[in-house]
Amino acid sequence: MKKIILGIHGLGNKPPEKVLKKWWEKAIREGLKNAGYPQLFFKFELAYWAQYLHPQPLSPKERDKKSPFYIDSPYMPNSATVAGPPNKFRQKIFSILEKEMDKIFLKKDMSINFEAIPDLIIRKFFRDLDIYYSADYRDNDDMMFHVKEAIRNRLAKFLNRHEDKEILLIAHSMGSIIAYDVLARSLSDVPIHTLVTLGSPLGMPIVMGKFVKEENLPFMTGNKLRTPESVRKYWYNLSDLNDKVAMNHDLCDDYDENSSHVHVIDRIVYNNYEYDGKGNPHQAYGYLRTPEMAEIVYNFLTEGRNRFTLWLDQRFATLKAGVGELF
């Protein structure tokens, strides 16, 4: 079966689809190279949904930093892949805070406590998330849809186009909420070999409470959310301890395994993204090139492959890279 890597981007306005897709793929290849893995050919596609919230994309040609279309976090290569071990004390403090937040904002049945407060937090700090849950969208046929319905349907159709392939699905930030929405609600029955969530807010009690509030969910075990049934082999959750969006680094505490015994594997990573002298531990490119992500990608691409087909892949990838450098 052919393999493919699919991505879902996160919050905020984005560069045009072709540019963002190219930058994601470059970051993945950079990670493989920095980790010492041989070049392999792979197909990558990006589920682009920014146009529902931001009709005009960011412009790579914009040089005015005050312009709303200036790209302040473009893809930039960075070879600094080695970092010290994660701060265990900081990690322990976050784990304690996470449990206390759950007690404050979630009831035992996973419904939201003090509902007005979480909604206020979403509106103030997560504009796109607020729009996702509350706004409407008018399509080209002048039909009105809830934004979340339009985005979910787009991702479901995107996944269905690749139902004949083995899929590694990478979801960053709010993209992980959309991915979970689609997979857990069985809006797409396409099997996912490996799911990777990067800088994910899925552990926020506000987000989990929203899942439960919407409807009687078929993806709960008792009073606990669980891994979507369509995820067949692995669910990896990568987070940087300095990433404020992924404050809950232990999704394994919040999501049970599915019937295939797929459970969340949490990994603390170092996101080395930096631009113009400023770091951003939430940026997708930094996550995509971590050694941990490279290992996941390499294992996915090589699983079940014989030496001859891997050799052909390496030769083709080397040739493609050489041709790309000429243009």
C-alpha positions in Angstrom: 0.0 0.0 0.0 1.3 3.5 -0.8 2.2 5.7 2.1 1.4 9.4 2.5 2.0 12.1 5.1 -0.8 14.5 5.6 -0.7 17.7 7.6 -3.3 20.0 9.3 -2.1 23.5 10.2 -3.1 25.5 13.3 -4.3 28.8 14.5 -4.0 32.2 12.8 -3.7 33.5 9.3 -1.3 31.6 7.0 0.8 32.1 3.8 -0.9 30.8 0.6 -1.5 27.1 0.5 1.3 26.2 -1.9 3.9 28.2 0.2 2.7 26.7 3.5 2.8 23.1 2.1 6.3 23.6 0.8 7.5 25.0 4.1 6.0 22.1 6.1 7.6 19.6 3.8 11.0 21.4 4.0 10.8 21.3 7.8 10.1 17.5 7.8 13.0 16.8 5.4 15.3 19.0 7.5 14.4 17.0 10.6 15.2 13.7 8.8 18.5 15.1 7.5 19.6 16.5 10.9 18.8 13.3 12.6 21.0 11.4 10.2 18.4 9.4 8.3 18.9 8.7 4.6 16.8 10.7 2.2 13.6 9.0 1.3 10.9 9.9 -1.2 7.5 10.6 0.3 4.3 12.2 -0.7 3.1 15.1 1.4 -0.3 17.0 1.3 -1.6 19.7 3.5 -5.2 20.2 4.6 -5.5 24.0 4.3 -8.4 25.7 6.1 -7.2 29.2 6.9 -9.4 30.8 4.2 -12.5 30.1 6.3 -11.3 32.6 9.0 -8.9 34.7 6.9 -10.0 35.4 3.3 -6.7 37.1 2.4 -3.6 35.1 3.2 -0.3 36.4 4.5 2.0 37.5 1.7 5.7 36.3 1.3 6.3 39.6 -0.6 5.1 41.9 2.2 8.1 43.7 3.9 6.1 46.1 6.1 6.2 44.5 9.6 3.2 46.6 10.6 1.1 45.1 7.8 -1.5 42.5 8.8 -0.3 40.4 5.9 3.4 40.4 7.0 4.8 36.9 7.8 6.5 37.2 11.1 7.2 33.4 11.4 8.4 32.1 8.0 10.2 28.8 7.6 13.8 29.1 8.5 16.3 26.2 8.6 18.0 25.6 11.9 20.6 22.9 12.6 20.4 23.2 16.4 18.6 19.9 17.0 20.4 18.9 20.3 18.9 20.1 23.6 19.3 19.2 27.2 16.9 17.0 29.0 13.5 18.5 29.8 13.2 20.4 33.1 11.6 17.7 35.4 10.6 20.2 38.0 8.8 22.4 35.5 7.2 19.3 34.0 6.0 18.2 37.5 4.5 21.6 38.2 2.6 21.6 34.9 1.2 18.1 35.7 0.0 19.4 39.1 -1.6 22.5 37.5 -3.2 20.5 34.8 -5.0 18.2 37.4 -6.1 21.3 39.4 -7.4 23.0 36.2 -9.4 19.9 35.4 -11.0 19.9 38.8 -11.9 23.6 38.6 -13.4 23.6 35.0 -14.7 20.1 34.5 -17.3 18.2 36.4 -17.1 14.5 36.9 -19.2 13.9 33.9 -16.8 16.0 31.8 -19.3 18.9 31.4 -18.0 22.4 31.9 -18.0 24.2 35.2 -18.6 27.9 35.3 -19.3 27.9 31.5 -19.2 31.6 31.1 -15.6 31.8 32.2 -14.2 29.3 29.7 -16.1 31.0 26.9 -14.6 34.3 28.0 -11.1 32.8 28.0 -11.6 31.4 24.5 -12.9 34.8 23.1 -10.1 36.8 24.7 -7.1 34.6 24.0 -8.1 32.2 21.2 -9.9 34.2 18.5 -9.8 31.6 15.8 -11.0 28.9 18.3 -13.9 31.2 19.3 -14.9 31.7 15.6 -14.6 27.9 15.0 -17.1 27.2 17.8 -19.5 30.1 17.2 -19.4 31.8 13.8 -21.1 31.2 10.4 -19.5 30.9 7.0 -21.0 31.7 3.6 -19.7 29.5 0.7 -19.4 30.2 -3.0 -23.0 29.1 -3.6 -24.2 31.6 -1.0 -25.1 28.8 1.5 -24.6 29.4 5.2 -22.7 27.0 7.4 -21.2 26.9 10.8 -17.5 27.5 10.4 -16.7 24.3 12.3 -19.0 22.3 10.0 -17.4 23.7 6.9 -13.9 23.0 8.2 -14.8 19.5 9.4 -16.4 18.6 6.0 -13.3 19.9 4.2 -10.9 17.7 6.3 -13.2 14.7 5.9 -13.2 15.0 2.1 -9.5 15.6 2.2 -9.0 12.3 4.1 -11.4 10.4 1.9 -9.3 11.3 -1.1 -6.5 9.2 0.4 -8.5 6.3 1.6 -6.4 3.9 -0.5 -3.1 4.9 1.2 -1.4 4.3 4.5 -1.6 7.6 6.3 0.6 9.5 8.8 -1.6 12.4 9.9 0.3 15.4 11.6 -2.0 18.0 13.3 -0.6 21.2 14.8 -2.2 23.3 17.5 -5.9 24.0 16.7 -5.5 21.6 13.8 -5.4 18.8 16.4 -8.9 19.9 17.6 -10.2 19.7 14.0 -8.5 16.3 13.5 -10.0 14.9 16.7 -13.4 16.3 15.8 -13.4 14.6 12.4 -11.9 11.3 13.4 -13.7 10.8 16.7 -17.1 11.7 15.2 -16.5 9.2 12.3 -17.0 11.9 9.7 -14.3 10.0 7.9 -13.9 6.3 8.2 -10.4 6.4 6.6 -8.0 4.4 8.7 -5.1 6.5 10.1 -1.9 4.4 10.7 -0.3 7.1 12.9 -1.7 10.3 14.3 0.8 13.0 15.6 -0.4 16.0 17.5 2.0 18.9 17.9 1.7 21.8 20.4 -1.9 20.5 21.0 -4.5 22.2 23.2 -6.5 18.9 23.4 -5.7 18.6 27.1 -7.2 21.9 28.0 -10.4 21.4 30.1 -12.2 24.0 28.0 -11.6 22.1 24.8 -12.5 18.7 26.3 -15.6 20.2 27.8 -16.6 21.6 24.4 -16.3 18.1 22.9 -18.6 16.7 25.5 -21.1 19.6 25.4 -21.8 19.4 21.7 -23.5 16.0 21.6 -23.7 12.6 23.1 -20.3 11.4 22.0 -19.7 7.9 20.7 -16.0 8.2 21.6 -16.2 8.2 25.4 -15.3 5.5 27.8 -17.4 6.2 30.9 -16.6 9.8 31.7 -13.4 9.9 29.7 -12.6 10.8 26.1 -10.6 8.2 24.1 -8.5 7.7 21.0 -10.6 7.7 17.8 -11.3 4.3 16.5 -9.9 5.2 13.1 -6.4 5.5 14.5 -5.0 2.0 14.1 -1.3 1.9 15.2 0.0 5.0 17.1 -1.0 8.4 18.5 2.1 10.5 19.4 1.7 13.8 21.2 4.8 16.1 21.0 5.0 19.2 23.2 7.6 21.7 24.3 7.5 22.7 28.0 7.7 26.3 27.0 4.7 26.1 24.6 1.9 28.0 26.2 -0.8 26.5 23.9 0.2 22.9 24.9 0.1 23.6 28.7 -1.2 20.1 29.3 1.7 17.8 28.2 0.1 14.5 29.4 -2.7 13.7 27.1 -2.4 10.1 28.2 -4.1 11.0 31.4 -7.1 12.5 29.6 -7.7 10.1 26.7 -8.3 6.3 27.0 -7.1 3.8 24.5 -9.5 2.7 21.7 -10.6 -0.9 20.9 -7.3 -1.4 19.0 -5.4 -0.5 22.2 -4.0 2.6 20.7 -3.2 5.1 23.4 -1.5 8.5 23.5 2.3 8.4 23.7 3.4 11.7 25.1 6.9 13.1 24.3 8.5 16.2 25.6 10.6 17.8 22.8 12.7 20.9 22.2 11.2 23.3 19.6 14.2 25.2 18.3 12.3 27.6 16.0 13.8 31.1 15.9 13.3 34.1 13.6 14.8 37.6 13.8 16.4 36.8 17.1 13.1 35.6 18.7 12.2 32.1 19.6 8.7 30.6 19.3 8.3 27.2 21.0 4.8 26.8 19.4 5.8 27.2 15.8 5.0 24.2 13.6 8.3 24.2 11.7 10.3 23.7 14.9 8.1 20.8 15.9 8.3 19.2 12.5 12.1 19.0 12.5 12.6 17.7 16.0 14.5 14.4 16.3 11.4 12.8 17.8 9.3 13.8 14.8 12.0 12.6 12.4 12.0 9.2 14.1 8.3 8.9 13.8 8.4 9.8 10.1 11.3 7.5 9.3 9.7 4.5 11.1 6.4 5.1 9.3 8.0 5.4 5.8 10.2 2.3 6.3 7.8 0.0 8.1 7.0 -3.1 6.0 9.4 -2.0 3.2 12.0 -4.3 1.7 15.6 -3.2 1.2 15.3 -2.9 -2.6 12.3 -0.6 -2.5 14.0 1.5 0.2 17.1 1.7 -2.0 15.0 2.9 -4.9 13.3 5.5 -2.7 16.6 6.8 -1.5 18.0 7.1 -5.1 14.9 8.8 -6.3 14.8 11.2 -3.3 18.5 12.1 -3.9 17.8 12.7 -7.6 14.8 14.9 -6.8 16.7 16.9 -4.2 19.5 17.5 -6.8 17.0 18.7 -9.4 15.3 20.9 -6.9 18.5 22.7 -6.2 18.8 23.7 -9.8 15.5 25.6 -9.8 
